[in-house]
């Protein structure tokens, strides 16, 4: 069984910016966009819909 690799994000001077190895990750939010919670809920719903579609394709 594969072990999960731990992901460590190194904080930078900007609280919306992180470093992961050689990659710099910058988080931006739109003032009129969805909240973080709404965005995560939509993401999870899309993932679950995709899993359900894959399961029914095999039938």
PQR file with spaces between the fields and no chain letter, atoms N, CA, C, O and H, PARSE charges and radii, in Angstrom:
ATOM       1  N    UNK     1       0.845   -1.176    0.000 -0.4000 1.5000
ATOM       2  CA   UNK     1       0.000    0.000    0.000 -0.0000 2.0000
ATOM       3  C    UNK     1       0.896    1.248    0.000  0.5500 1.7000
ATOM       4  O    UNK     1       1.881    1.313    0.736 -0.5500 1.4000
ATOM       5  N    UNK     2       0.547    2.219   -0.822 -0.4000 1.5000
ATOM       6  CA   UNK     2       1.319    3.453   -0.901 -0.0000 2.0000
ATOM       7  C    UNK     2       1.048    4.323    0.316  0.5500 1.7000
ATOM       8  O    UNK     2      -0.088    4.447    0.774 -0.5500 1.4000
ATOM       9  H    UNK     2      -0.253    2.166   -1.420  0.4000 1.0000
ATOM      10  N    UNK     3       2.120    4.924    0.829 -0.4000 1.5000
ATOM      11  CA   UNK     3       1.954    5.880    1.909 -0.0000 2.0000
ATOM      12  C    UNK     3       1.744    7.263    1.309  0.5500 1.7000
ATOM      13  O    UNK     3       2.328    7.602    0.280 -0.5500 1.4000
ATOM      14  H    UNK     3       3.043    4.823    0.457  0.4000 1.0000
ATOM      15  N    UNK     4       0.908    8.050    1.960 -0.4000 1.5000
ATOM      16  CA   UNK     4       0.668    9.408    1.480 -0.0000 2.0000
ATOM      17  C    UNK     4       1.884   10.268    1.756  0.5500 1.7000
ATOM      18  O    UNK     4       2.473   10.215    2.836 -0.5500 1.4000
ATOM      19  H    UNK     4       0.433    7.774    2.796  0.4000 1.0000
ATOM      20  N    UNK     5       2.247   11.058    0.766 -0.4000 1.5000
ATOM      21  CA   UNK     5       3.366   11.971    0.912 -0.0000 2.0000
ATOM      22  C    UNK     5       2.892   13.233    1.612  0.5500 1.7000
ATOM      23  O    UNK     5       1.859   13.796    1.250 -0.5500 1.4000
ATOM      24  H    UNK     5       1.769   11.101   -0.111  0.4000 1.0000
ATOM      25  N    UNK     6       3.633   13.675    2.601 -0.4000 1.5000
ATOM      26  CA   UNK     6       3.266   14.881    3.323 -0.0000 2.0000
ATOM      27  C    UNK     6       3.641   16.101    2.493  0.5500 1.7000
ATOM      28  O    UNK     6       4.758   16.204    1.985 -0.5500 1.4000
ATOM      29  H    UNK     6       4.473   13.217    2.894  0.4000 1.0000
ATOM      30  N    UNK     7       2.705   17.010    2.366 -0.4000 1.5000
ATOM      31  CA   UNK     7       2.940   18.237    1.619 -0.0000 2.0000
ATOM      32  C    UNK     7       3.211   19.353    2.613  0.5500 1.7000
ATOM      33  O    UNK     7       2.416   19.603    3.519 -0.5500 1.4000
ATOM      34  H    UNK     7       1.798   16.926    2.779  0.4000 1.0000
ATOM      35  N    UNK     8       4.336   20.016    2.433 -0.4000 1.5000
ATOM      36  CA   UNK     8       4.704   21.110    3.325 -0.0000 2.0000
ATOM      37  C    UNK     8       4.774   22.395    2.512  0.5500 1.7000
ATOM      38  O    UNK     8       5.561   22.511    1.573 -0.5500 1.4000
ATOM      39  H    UNK     8       4.981   19.813    1.697  0.4000 1.0000
ATOM      40  N    UNK     9       3.943   23.349    2.887 -0.4000 1.5000
ATOM      41  CA   UNK     9       3.959   24.660    2.252 -0.0000 2.0000
ATOM      42  C    UNK     9       4.749   25.606    3.143  0.5500 1.7000
ATOM      43  O    UNK     9       4.445   25.764    4.326 -0.5500 1.4000
ATOM      44  H    UNK     9       3.303   23.254    3.650  0.4000 1.0000
ATOM      45  N    UNK    10       5.746   26.221    2.573 -0.4000 1.5000
ATOM      46  CA   UNK    10       6.570   27.166    3.332 -0.0000 2.0000
ATOM      47  C    UNK    10       5.976   28.563    3.197  0.5500 1.7000
ATOM      48  O    UNK    10       5.832   29.059    2.079 -0.5500 1.4000
ATOM      49  H    UNK    10       5.993   26.093    1.612  0.4000 1.0000
ATOM      50  N    UNK    11       5.626   29.214    4.319 -0.4000 1.5000
ATOM      51  CA   UNK    11       5.065   30.564    4.230 -0.0000 2.0000
ATOM      52  C    UNK    11       6.111   31.570    3.748  0.5500 1.7000
ATOM      53  O    UNK    11       7.310   31.402    3.970 -0.5500 1.4000
ATOM      54  H    UNK    11       5.743   28.811    5.226  0.4000 1.0000
ATOM      55  N    UNK    12       5.632   32.603    3.094 -0.4000 1.5000
ATOM      56  CA   UNK    12       6.492   33.699    2.643 -0.0000 2.0000
ATOM      57  C    UNK    12       6.058   34.965    3.383  0.5500 1.7000
ATOM      58  O    UNK    12       5.239   34.896    4.300 -0.5500 1.4000
ATOM      59  H    UNK    12       4.658   32.740    2.914  0.4000 1.0000
ATOM      60  N    UNK    13       6.594   36.105    2.995 -0.4000 1.5000
ATOM      61  CA   UNK    13       6.212   37.362    3.647 -0.0000 2.0000
ATOM      62  C    UNK    13       4.754   37.717    3.384  0.5500 1.7000
ATOM      63  O    UNK    13       4.117   38.347    4.228 -0.5500 1.4000
ATOM      64  H    UNK    13       7.259   36.161    2.251  0.4000 1.0000
ATOM      65  N    UNK    14       4.216   37.329    2.243 -0.4000 1.5000
ATOM      66  CA   UNK    14       2.827   37.600    1.867 -0.0000 2.0000
ATOM      67  C    UNK    14       1.951   36.438    2.354  0.5500 1.7000
ATOM      68  O    UNK    14       2.205   35.295    1.976 -0.5500 1.4000
ATOM      69  H    UNK    14       4.734   36.816    1.557  0.4000 1.0000
ATOM      70  N    UNK    15       0.919   36.697    3.185 -0.4000 1.5000
ATOM      71  CA   UNK    15       0.097   35.603    3.715 -0.0000 2.0000
ATOM      72  C    UNK    15      -0.711   34.854    2.639  0.5500 1.7000
ATOM      73  O    UNK    15      -1.206   33.757    2.900 -0.5500 1.4000
ATOM      74  H    UNK    15       0.712   37.626    3.492  0.4000 1.0000
ATOM      75  N    UNK    16      -0.846   35.421    1.461 -0.4000 1.5000
ATOM      76  CA   UNK    16      -1.576   34.757    0.378 -0.0000 2.0000
ATOM      77  C    UNK    16      -0.628   34.050   -0.586  0.5500 1.7000
ATOM      78  O    UNK    16      -1.052   33.623   -1.661 -0.5500 1.4000
ATOM      79  H    UNK    16      -0.444   36.312    1.250  0.4000 1.0000
ATOM      80  N    UNK    17       0.619   33.921   -0.230 -0.4000 1.5000
ATOM      81  CA   UNK    17       1.621   33.339   -1.114 -0.0000 2.0000
ATOM      82  C    UNK    17       2.430   32.294   -0.344  0.5500 1.7000
ATOM      83  O    UNK    17       2.882   32.549    0.772 -0.5500 1.4000
ATOM      84  H    UNK    17       0.964   34.267    0.642  0.4000 1.0000
ATOM      85  N    UNK    18       2.608   31.125   -0.945 -0.4000 1.5000
ATOM      86  CA   UNK    18       3.335   30.029   -0.312 -0.0000 2.0000
ATOM      87  C    UNK    18       4.322   29.435   -1.299  0.5500 1.7000
ATOM      88  O    UNK    18       4.189   29.626   -2.508 -0.5500 1.4000
ATOM      89  H    UNK    18       2.241   30.918   -1.852  0.4000 1.0000
ATOM      90  N    UNK    19       5.300   28.723   -0.796 -0.4000 1.5000
ATOM      91  CA   UNK    19       6.285   28.045   -1.638 -0.0000 2.0000
ATOM      92  C    UNK    19       6.185   26.551   -1.371  0.5500 1.7000
ATOM      93  O    UNK    19       6.164   26.113   -0.221 -0.5500 1.4000
ATOM      94  H    UNK    19       5.408   28.567    0.186  0.4000 1.0000
ATOM      95  N    UNK    20       6.124   25.773   -2.453 -0.4000 1.5000
ATOM      96  CA   UNK    20       6.139   24.315   -2.386 -0.0000 2.0000
ATOM      97  C    UNK    20       7.262   23.845   -3.291  0.5500 1.7000
ATOM      98  O    UNK    20       7.097   23.748   -4.507 -0.5500 1.4000
ATOM      99  H    UNK    20       6.141   26.129   -3.387  0.4000 1.0000
ATOM     100  N    UNK    21       8.412   23.552   -2.681 -0.4000 1.5000
ATOM     101  CA   UNK    21       9.587   23.198   -3.481 -0.0000 2.0000
ATOM     102  C    UNK    21       9.984   24.377   -4.346  0.5500 1.7000
ATOM     103  O    UNK    21      10.225   25.472   -3.839 -0.5500 1.4000
ATOM     104  H    UNK    21       8.546   23.631   -1.693  0.4000 1.0000
ATOM     105  N    UNK    22      10.053   24.156   -5.650 -0.4000 1.5000
ATOM     106  CA   UNK    22      10.420   25.231   -6.570 -0.0000 2.0000
ATOM     107  C    UNK    22       9.210   26.033   -7.055  0.5500 1.7000
ATOM     108  O    UNK    22       9.361   26.983   -7.823 -0.5500 1.4000
ATOM     109  H    UNK    22       9.857   23.266   -6.062  0.4000 1.0000
ATOM     110  N    UNK    23       8.005   25.650   -6.605 -0.4000 1.5000
ATOM     111  CA   UNK    23       6.779   26.321   -7.053 -0.0000 2.0000
ATOM     112  C    UNK    23       6.330   27.376   -6.054  0.5500 1.7000
ATOM     113  O    UNK    23       6.398   27.169   -4.843 -0.5500 1.4000
ATOM     114  H    UNK    23       7.882   24.878   -5.981  0.4000 1.0000
ATOM     115  N    UNK    24       5.875   28.498   -6.571 -0.4000 1.5000
ATOM     116  CA   UNK    24       5.293   29.533   -5.735 -0.0000 2.0000
ATOM     117  C    UNK    24       3.787   29.511   -5.962  0.5500 1.7000
ATOM     118  O    UNK    24       3.330   29.583   -7.103 -0.5500 1.4000
ATOM     119  H    UNK    24       5.819   28.665   -7.555  0.4000 1.0000
ATOM     120  N    UNK    25       3.024   29.415   -4.896 -0.4000 1.5000
ATOM     121  CA   UNK    25       1.568   29.324   -4.970 -0.0000 2.0000
ATOM     122  C    UNK    25       0.991   30.619   -4.422  0.5500 1.7000
ATOM     123  O    UNK    25       1.291   31.017   -3.296 -0.5500 1.4000
ATOM     124  H    UNK    25       3.395   29.357   -3.969  0.4000 1.0000
ATOM     125  N    UNK    26       0.165   31.269   -5.222 -0.4000 1.5000
ATOM     126  CA   UNK    26      -0.459   32.518   -4.797 -0.0000 2.0000
ATOM     127  C    UNK    26      -1.972   32.344   -4.804  0.5500 1.7000
ATOM     128  O    UNK    26      -2.548   31.896   -5.795 -0.5500 1.4000
ATOM     129  H    UNK    26      -0.078   30.945   -6.136  0.4000 1.0000
ATOM     130  N    UNK    27      -2.603   32.698   -3.703 -0.4000 1.5000
ATOM     131  CA   UNK    27      -4.046   32.562   -3.553 -0.0000 2.0000
ATOM     132  C    UNK    27      -4.684   33.923   -3.773  0.5500 1.7000
ATOM     133  O    UNK    27      -4.263   34.916   -3.180 -0.5500 1.4000
ATOM     134  H    UNK    27      -2.135   33.062   -2.898  0.4000 1.0000
ATOM     135  N    UNK    28      -5.702   33.968   -4.628 -0.4000 1.5000
ATOM     136  CA   UNK    28      -6.421   35.212   -4.881 -0.0000 2.0000
ATOM     137  C    UNK    28      -7.909   34.956   -4.731  0.5500 1.7000
ATOM     138  O    UNK    28      -8.403   33.893   -5.107 -0.5500 1.4000
ATOM     139  H    UNK    28      -6.044   33.161   -5.110  0.4000 1.0000
ATOM     140  N    UNK    29      -8.613   35.918   -4.188 -0.4000 1.5000
ATOM     141  CA   UNK    29     -10.052   35.826   -4.033 -0.0000 2.0000
ATOM     142  C    UNK    29     -10.704   37.031   -4.697  0.5500 1.7000
ATOM     143  O    UNK    29     -10.204   38.152   -4.598 -0.5500 1.4000
ATOM     144  H    UNK    29      -8.211   36.781   -3.883  0.4000 1.0000
ATOM     145  N    UNK    30     -11.800   36.796   -5.362 -0.4000 1.5000
ATOM     146  CA   UNK    30     -12.557   37.868   -5.993 -0.0000 2.0000
ATOM     147  C    UNK    30     -13.564   38.418   -4.983  0.5500 1.7000
ATOM     148  O    UNK    30     -14.227   37.636   -4.302 -0.5500 1.4000
ATOM     149  H    UNK    30     -12.206   35.886   -5.443  0.4000 1.0000
ATOM     150  N    UNK    31     -13.695   39.731   -4.869 -0.4000 1.5000
ATOM     151  CA   UNK    31     -14.629   40.282   -3.886 -0.0000 2.0000
ATOM     152  C    UNK    31     -16.080   39.907   -4.170  0.5500 1.7000
ATOM     153  O    UNK    31     -16.890   39.840   -3.245 -0.5500 1.4000
ATOM     154  H    UNK    31     -13.156   40.366   -5.423  0.4000 1.0000
ATOM     155  N    UNK    32     -16.418   39.663   -5.423 -0.4000 1.5000
ATOM     156  CA   UNK    32     -17.805   39.304   -5.751 -0.0000 2.0000
ATOM     157  C    UNK    32     -17.957   37.818   -6.090  0.5500 1.7000
ATOM     158  O    UNK    32     -19.003   37.401   -6.588 -0.5500 1.4000
ATOM     159  H    UNK    32     -15.760   39.717   -6.174  0.4000 1.0000
ATOM     160  N    UNK    33     -16.934   37.031   -5.825 -0.4000 1.5000
ATOM     161  CA   UNK    33     -16.975   35.601   -6.113 -0.0000 2.0000
ATOM     162  C    UNK    33     -17.496   34.804   -4.920  0.5500 1.7000
ATOM     163  O    UNK    33     -17.882   35.372   -3.898 -0.5500 1.4000
ATOM     164  H    UNK    33     -16.085   37.370   -5.419  0.4000 1.0000
ATOM     165  N    UNK    34     -17.499   33.479   -5.065 -0.4000 1.5000
ATOM     166  CA   UNK    34     -17.971   32.634   -3.964 -0.0000 2.0000
ATOM     167  C    UNK    34     -16.990   32.660   -2.792  0.5500 1.7000
ATOM     168  O    UNK    34     -15.808   32.959   -2.964 -0.5500 1.4000
ATOM     169  H    UNK    34     -17.185   33.017   -5.895  0.4000 1.0000
ATOM     170  N    UNK    35     -17.495   32.346   -1.608 -0.4000 1.5000
ATOM     171  CA   UNK    35     -16.621   32.249   -0.445 -0.0000 2.0000
ATOM     172  C    UNK    35     -15.759   31.000   -0.596  0.5500 1.7000
ATOM     173  O    UNK    35     -16.021   30.158   -1.455 -0.5500 1.4000
ATOM     174  H    UNK    35     -18.455   32.103   -1.469  0.4000 1.0000
ATOM     175  N    UNK    36     -14.734   30.885    0.239 -0.4000 1.5000
ATOM     176  CA   UNK    36     -13.871   29.709    0.204 -0.0000 2.0000
ATOM     177  C    UNK    36     -14.697   28.446    0.451  0.5500 1.7000
ATOM     178  O    UNK    36     -14.513   27.439   -0.232 -0.5500 1.4000
ATOM     179  H    UNK    36     -14.522   31.569    0.937  0.4000 1.0000
ATOM     180  N    UNK    37     -15.597   28.499    1.416 -0.4000 1.5000
ATOM     181  CA   UNK    37     -16.439   27.348    1.747 -0.0000 2.0000
ATOM     182  C    UNK    37     -17.320   26.953    0.559  0.5500 1.7000
ATOM     183  O    UNK    37     -17.455   25.767    0.259 -0.5500 1.4000
ATOM     184  H    UNK    37     -15.747   29.318    1.971  0.4000 1.0000
ATOM     185  N    UNK    38     -17.917   27.932   -0.116 -0.4000 1.5000
ATOM     186  CA   UNK    38     -18.749   27.644   -1.292 -0.0000 2.0000
ATOM     187  C    UNK    38     -17.918   27.028   -2.414  0.5500 1.7000
ATOM     188  O    UNK    38     -18.361   26.089   -3.075 -0.5500 1.4000
ATOM     189  H    UNK    38     -17.807   28.896    0.127  0.4000 1.0000
ATOM     190  N    UNK    39     -16.719   27.555   -2.628 -0.4000 1.5000
ATOM     191  CA   UNK    39     -15.851   27.024   -3.680 -0.0000 2.0000
ATOM     192  C    UNK    39     -15.453   25.586   -3.378  0.5500 1.7000
ATOM     193  O    UNK    39     -15.457   24.747   -4.278 -0.5500 1.4000
ATOM     194  H    UNK    39     -16.359   28.318   -2.091  0.4000 1.0000
ATOM     195  N    UNK    40     -15.109   25.284   -2.121 -0.4000 1.5000
ATOM     196  CA   UNK    40     -14.751   23.917   -1.745 -0.0000 2.0000
ATOM     197  C    UNK    40     -15.939   22.974   -1.889  0.5500 1.7000
ATOM     198  O    UNK    40     -15.777   21.838   -2.335 -0.5500 1.4000
ATOM     199  H    UNK    40     -15.107   25.966   -1.389  0.4000 1.0000
ATOM     200  N    UNK    41     -17.120   23.430   -1.518 -0.4000 1.5000
ATOM     201  CA   UNK    41     -18.321   22.602   -1.648 -0.0000 2.0000
ATOM     202  C    UNK    41     -18.586   22.278   -3.120  0.5500 1.7000
ATOM     203  O    UNK    41     -18.905   21.137   -3.453 -0.5500 1.4000
ATOM     204  H    UNK    41     -17.251   24.353   -1.156  0.4000 1.0000
ATOM     205  N    UNK    42     -18.457   23.259   -3.988 -0.4000 1.5000
ATOM     206  CA   UNK    42     -18.647   23.033   -5.426 -0.0000 2.0000
ATOM     207  C    UNK    42     -17.605   22.057   -5.966  0.5500 1.7000
ATOM     208  O    UNK    42     -17.931   21.184   -6.770 -0.5500 1.4000
ATOM     209  H    UNK    42     -18.197   24.186   -3.717  0.4000 1.0000
ATOM     210  N    UNK    43     -16.360   22.200   -5.531 -0.4000 1.5000
ATOM     211  CA   UNK    43     -15.286   21.312   -5.972 -0.0000 2.0000
ATOM     212  C    UNK    43     -15.578   19.873   -5.554  0.5500 1.7000
ATOM     213  O    UNK    43     -15.450   18.953   -6.362 -0.5500 1.4000
ATOM     214  H    UNK    43     -16.094   22.909   -4.878  0.4000 1.0000
ATOM     215  N    UNK    44     -15.968   19.676   -4.299 -0.4000 1.5000
ATOM     216  CA   UNK    44     -16.256   18.328   -3.805 -0.0000 2.0000
ATOM     217  C    UNK    44     -17.451   17.734   -4.531  0.5500 1.7000
ATOM     218  O    UNK    44     -17.437   16.552   -4.876 -0.5500 1.4000
ATOM     219  H    UNK    44     -16.072   20.423   -3.642  0.4000 1.0000
ATOM     220  N    UNK    45     -18.486   18.533   -4.768 -0.4000 1.5000
ATOM     221  CA   UNK    45     -19.657   18.043   -5.497 -0.0000 2.0000
ATOM     222  C    UNK    45     -19.287   17.600   -6.911  0.5500 1.7000
ATOM     223  O    UNK    45     -19.775   16.575   -7.387 -0.5500 1.4000
ATOM     224  H    UNK    45     -18.497   19.493   -4.487  0.4000 1.0000
ATOM     225  N    UNK    46     -18.422   18.371   -7.589 -0.4000 1.5000
ATOM     226  CA   UNK    46     -17.985   17.979   -8.942 -0.0000 2.0000
ATOM     227  C    UNK    46     -17.192   16.684   -8.900  0.5500 1.7000
ATOM     228  O    UNK    46     -17.367   15.823   -9.762 -0.5500 1.4000
ATOM     229  H    UNK    46     -18.026   19.204   -7.202  0.4000 1.0000
ATOM     230  N    UNK    47     -16.313   16.534   -7.897 -0.4000 1.5000
ATOM     231  CA   UNK    47     -15.530   15.303   -7.760 -0.0000 2.0000
ATOM     232  C    UNK    47     -16.451   14.110   -7.513  0.5500 1.7000
ATOM     233  O    UNK    47     -16.278   13.053   -8.121 -0.5500 1.4000
ATOM     234  H    UNK    47     -16.170   17.234   -7.197  0.4000 1.0000
ATOM     235  N    UNK    48     -17.427   14.277   -6.623 -0.4000 1.5000
ATOM     236  CA   UNK    48     -18.351   13.182   -6.329 -0.0000 2.0000
ATOM     237  C    UNK    48     -19.190   12.829   -7.551  0.5500 1.7000
ATOM     238  O    UNK    48     -19.442   11.652   -7.808 -0.5500 1.4000
ATOM     239  H    UNK    48     -17.568   15.135   -6.129  0.4000 1.0000
ATOM     240  N    UNK    49     -19.623   13.832   -8.302 -0.4000 1.5000
ATOM     241  CA   UNK    49     -20.381   13.567   -9.532 -0.0000 2.0000
ATOM     242  C    UNK    49     -19.541   12.766  -10.508  0.5500 1.7000
ATOM     243  O    UNK    49     -20.048   11.850  -11.154 -0.5500 1.4000
ATOM     244  H    UNK    49     -19.418   14.788   -8.093  0.4000 1.0000
ATOM     245  N    UNK    50     -18.258   13.100  -10.624 -0.4000 1.5000
ATOM     246  CA   UNK    50     -17.355   12.378  -11.510 -0.0000 2.0000
ATOM     247  C    UNK    50     -17.165   10.940  -11.066  0.5500 1.7000
ATOM     248  O    UNK    50     -17.101   10.036  -11.899 -0.5500 1.4000
ATOM     249  H    UNK    50     -17.846   13.845  -10.099  0.4000 1.0000
ATOM     250  N    UNK    51     -17.076   10.719   -9.757 -0.4000 1.5000
ATOM     251  CA   UNK    51     -16.935    9.351   -9.248 -0.0000 2.0000
ATOM     252  C    UNK    51     -18.185    8.538   -9.517  0.5500 1.7000
ATOM     253  O    UNK    51     -18.109    7.361   -9.867 -0.5500 1.4000
ATOM     254  H    UNK    51     -17.128   11.453   -9.080  0.4000 1.0000
ATOM     255  N    UNK    52     -19.321    9.164   -9.354 -0.4000 1.5000
ATOM     256  CA   UNK    52     -20.581    8.453   -9.597 -0.0000 2.0000
ATOM     257  C    UNK    52     -20.702    8.096  -11.078  0.5500 1.7000
ATOM     258  O    UNK    52     -21.165    7.005  -11.411 -0.5500 1.4000
ATOM     259  H    UNK    52     -19.382   10.121   -9.069  0.4000 1.0000
ATOM     260  N    UNK    53     -20.291    9.004  -11.975 -0.4000 1.5000
ATOM     261  CA   UNK    53     -20.352    8.735  -13.404 -0.0000 2.0000
ATOM     262  C    UNK    53     -19.436    7.575  -13.779  0.5500 1.7000
ATOM     263  O    UNK    53     -19.806    6.737  -14.602 -0.5500 1.4000
ATOM     264  H    UNK    53     -19.915    9.890  -11.705  0.4000 1.0000
ATOM     265  N    UNK    54     -18.232    7.518  -13.178 -0.4000 1.5000
ATOM     266  CA   UNK    54     -17.280    6.439  -13.479 -0.0000 2.0000
ATOM     267  C    UNK    54     -17.836    5.100  -13.024  0.5500 1.7000
ATOM     268  O    UNK    54     -17.650    4.094  -13.709 -0.5500 1.4000
ATOM     269  H    UNK    54     -17.932    8.199  -12.510  0.4000 1.0000
ATOM     270  N    UNK    55     -18.516    5.067  -11.878 -0.4000 1.5000
ATOM     271  CA   UNK    55     -19.059    3.805  -11.369 -0.0000 2.0000
ATOM     272  C    UNK    55     -20.174    3.283  -12.269  0.5500 1.7000
ATOM     273  O    UNK    55     -20.271    2.074  -12.478 -0.5500 1.4000
ATOM     274  H    UNK    55     -18.667    5.884  -11.321  0.4000 1.0000
ATOM     275  N    UNK    56     -21.011    4.157  -12.803 -0.4000 1.5000
ATOM     276  CA   UNK    56     -22.117    3.709  -13.640 -0.0000 2.0000
ATOM     277  C    UNK    56     -21.673    3.349  -15.042  0.5500 1.7000
ATOM     278  O    UNK    56     -22.368    2.606  -15.736 -0.5500 1.4000
ATOM     279  H    UNK    56     -20.932    5.139  -12.634  0.4000 1.0000
ATOM     280  N    UNK    57     -20.516    3.866  -15.480 -0.4000 1.5000
ATOM     281  CA   UNK    57     -20.006    3.523  -16.815 -0.0000 2.0000
ATOM     282  C    UNK    57     -19.655    2.040  -16.924  0.5500 1.7000
ATOM     283  O    UNK    57     -19.707    1.472  -18.015 -0.5500 1.4000
ATOM     284  H    UNK    57     -19.951    4.470  -14.916  0.4000 1.0000
ATOM     285  N    UNK    58     -19.298    1.406  -15.798 -0.4000 1.5000
ATOM     286  CA   UNK    58     -18.895    0.009  -15.816 -0.0000 2.0000
ATOM     287  C    UNK    58     -20.069   -0.949  -15.847  0.5500 1.7000
ATOM     288  O    UNK    58     -19.886   -2.139  -16.105 -0.5500 1.4000
ATOM     289  H    UNK    58     -19.256    1.867  -14.912  0.4000 1.0000
ATOM     290  N    UNK    59     -21.268   -0.455  -15.590 -0.4000 1.5000
ATOM     291  CA   UNK    59     -22.434   -1.340  -15.541 -0.0000 2.0000
ATOM     292  C    UNK    59     -22.940   -1.733  -16.889  0.5500 1.7000
ATOM     293  O    UNK    59     -23.916   -2.476  -16.990 -0.5500 1.4000
ATOM     294  H    UNK    59     -21.416    0.512  -15.380  0.4000 1.0000
